[in-house]
Amino acid sequence: MERLQKVIAQYGYCSRRKAEEFIQQGKVKVNGKVISELGTKVNYEDTIMVEGNVLAKKEEKVYYLLNKPRNVVSTVSDEHGRKTVLDLLDTPIRVYPVGRLDYDTTGVLLLTNDGELTNLLTHPKNHVEKTYIAKIEGIMQKRDLEKLCAGVIIDGKKTSKAQARIKKIDKKKNTSLVEVCIHEGRNHQVKKMFEAIGYSVSKLKREKFSFLTTVGLKSGEYRMLNTKEVKKLYNEVKGN
């Protein structure tokens, strides 16, 4: 027997943490009975219903790497009618993004129906590295770069230590390109980190998610991960 939230995630309905939310909200039934206890264990033979949807047999797990363009939301639907990342994928299988990129942020975004991997990749304890290239207004000073690396206060809490380096400075346009590598995933984190040291981000791209990059993919294009890449992702997060 397995914990209910794990089984829901393995069915590919959502991530394990989202499944826990559904359980606590009373949106999950097992064999017709509402379950609200997170420790509940079930069998795959049990009839599980989430938000009124009966979970079918486990779907084949799929993994897509998308080069997310600007002005696309990283959600499965949008109440304002904006284009979502799912509008860019041609797949009959229900997938969802692993974490989020802001509406105007571009770059590496993983989408899957593998709830277990999603949970592992997004859990703070696993320190999955994410590398960004930020175009900022102003000339980045070395002392400010050191502040960025040491950690800054955003939303009342200090960020973890980061790695950062200046890639390019354009004195004529008064802009800088800065590479930042973090392993947290707080809301609008990179932009807020620069704001905390007095810089405004005009463009932001996620260059890498773990070892994954958008090499070979134009903006809006995607590809499926191969078995070796999926295994490497599991090995990285399970090794933490």
ZAMARGU-4260 file (C-alpha; in steps of 0.2 Angstrom, whole numbers, plus 5000, padded with zeros to 4 digits):
<rodrens>
0) 5000/5000/5000 | 5005/5018/4996 | 5001/5035/5003 | 4986/5042/4995 | 4995/5058/4989
5) 5009/5048/4981 | 4997/5037/4972 | 4988/5052/4965 | 5005/5059/4959 | 5010/5043/4951
10) 4993/5043/4941 | 4999/5059/4934 | 4985/5069/4940 | 4996/5082/4949 | 5011/5084/4960
15) 5012/5076/4977 | 5011/5093/4986 | 4996/5098/4975 | 4988/5081/4979 | 4990/5085/4998
20) 4981/5101/4996 | 4967/5092/4987 | 4966/5080/5001 | 4966/5093/5015 | 4952/5103/5005
25) 4941/5087/5005 | 4942/5085/4986 | 4948/5067/4986 | 4937/5052/4988 | 4942/5034/4990
30) 4929/5021/4986 | 4916/5034/4988 | 4922/5041/5005 | 4930/5058/5007 | 4947/5057/5013
35) 4955/5071/5022 | 4970/5063/5032 | 4987/5064/5023 | 4993/5048/5031 | 4979/5037/5022
40) 4986/5022/5013 | 4978/5015/4997 | 4980/5001/4984 | 4980/5004/4965 | 4964/4994/4965
45) 4955/5007/4975 | 4943/5019/4966 | 4951/5036/4968 | 4942/5052/4963 | 4950/5069/4963
50) 4939/5085/4960 | 4926/5074/4954 | 4937/5065/4942 | 4940/5046/4943 | 4958/5042/4941
55) 4961/5030/4927 | 4975/5018/4925 | 4992/5026/4925 | 4997/5035/4909 | 5013/5033/4901
60) 5025/5046/4909 | 5031/5059/4897 | 5043/5074/4898 | 5044/5089/4888 | 5058/5103/4887
65) 5051/5119/4881 | 5060/5135/4876 | 5047/5146/4884 | 5044/5163/4874 | 5039/5179/4882
70) 5021/5184/4885 | 5015/5166/4889 | 5009/5160/4906 | 5017/5145/4915 | 5000/5137/4920
75) 4988/5124/4912 | 4974/5138/4910 | 4972/5157/4912 | 4957/5166/4918 | 4962/5181/4908
80) 4963/5171/4892 | 4981/5173/4889 | 4991/5160/4880 | 4998/5146/4891 | 5013/5135/4889
85) 5001/5120/4885 | 4995/5130/4870 | 5012/5127/4863 | 5012/5108/4865 | 5004/5095/4854
90) 5001/5081/4866 | 4985/5071/4870 | 4992/5068/4888 | 4988/5079/4902 | 5005/5087/4908
95) 5009/5102/4919 | 5024/5113/4921 | 5037/5110/4934 | 5038/5126/4943 | 5035/5142/4934
100) 5043/5156/4924 | 5035/5173/4924 | 5024/5179/4910 | 5039/5189/4902 | 5053/5177/4907
105) 5060/5165/4893 | 5070/5149/4893 | 5070/5132/4900 | 5054/5125/4906 | 5050/5106/4910
110) 5033/5099/4908 | 5027/5082/4913 | 5014/5071/4920 | 5027/5063/4932 | 5021/5069/4949
115) 5035/5061/4959 | 5049/5069/4948 | 5040/5086/4949 | 5039/5085/4968 | 5058/5080/4969
120) 5063/5094/4957 | 5053/5108/4966 | 5056/5103/4984 | 5068/5116/4992 | 5079/5103/5001
125) 5085/5096/4984 | 5094/5112/4979 | 5090/5110/4960 | 5101/5123/4951 | 5093/5136/4940
130) 5104/5148/4929 | 5097/5164/4923 | 5104/5178/4912 | 5097/5195/4917 | 5098/5211/4907
135) 5098/5225/4919 | 5097/5244/4919 | 5113/5251/4925 | 5132/5246/4926 | 5133/5232/4938
140) 5146/5236/4952 | 5158/5222/4959 | 5152/5226/4977 | 5134/5224/4972 | 5138/5207/4963
145) 5146/5202/4980 | 5130/5206/4989 | 5120/5196/4976 | 5131/5181/4979 | 5130/5183/4998
150) 5111/5183/4999 | 5099/5198/5000 | 5083/5201/5009 | 5067/5199/4999 | 5050/5198/5006
155) 5057/5199/5023 | 5069/5184/5021 | 5087/5182/5016 | 5090/5172/5000 | 5103/5158/5000
160) 5120/5161/4993 | 5120/5162/4974 | 5133/5162/4961 | 5134/5177/4949 | 5146/5184/4936
165) 5145/5199/4924 | 5144/5193/4906 | 5144/5210/4897 | 5143/5228/4901 | 5136/5241/4888
170) 5141/5258/4894 | 5134/5267/4880 | 5116/5259/4883 | 5120/5259/4902 | 5115/5241/4904
175) 5123/5225/4910 | 5121/5206/4907 | 5123/5196/4923 | 5122/5177/4925 | 5115/5171/4941
180) 5113/5153/4947 | 5101/5150/4962 | 5094/5134/4969 | 5078/5141/4977 | 5062/5145/4968
185) 5053/5159/4977 | 5041/5170/4968 | 5049/5182/4956 | 5065/5179/4965 | 5078/5184/4952
190) 5070/5201/4949 | 5067/5204/4967 | 5086/5200/4971 | 5091/5213/4958 | 5079/5226/4965
195) 5086/5223/4982 | 5102/5230/4977 | 5095/5244/4966 | 5094/5237/4949 | 5079/5234/4937
200) 5078/5219/4926 | 5072/5222/4908 | 5074/5205/4901 | 5076/5188/4910 | 5080/5171/4903
205) 5082/5154/4911 | 5097/5147/4903 | 5098/5130/4913 | 5087/5120/4924 | 5098/5107/4932
210) 5108/5101/4917 | 5095/5105/4904 | 5097/5119/4891 | 5087/5126/4876 | 5102/5122/4864
215) 5094/5118/4847 | 5077/5124/4852 | 5070/5141/4845 | 5058/5151/4855 | 5042/5142/4857
220) 5049/5125/4852 | 5050/5109/4862 | 5057/5092/4862 | 5054/5076/4873 | 5067/5071/4885
225) 5076/5054/4882 | 5077/5040/4895 | 5095/5045/4899 | 5090/5063/4903 | 5075/5057/4914
230) 5086/5045/4923 | 5100/5058/4926 | 5087/5070/4934 | 5081/5057/4946 | 5099/5052/4951
235) 5103/5071/4954 | 5088/5074/4966 | 5088/5057/4974 | 5106/5059/4978 | 5103/5074/4989
</rodrens>
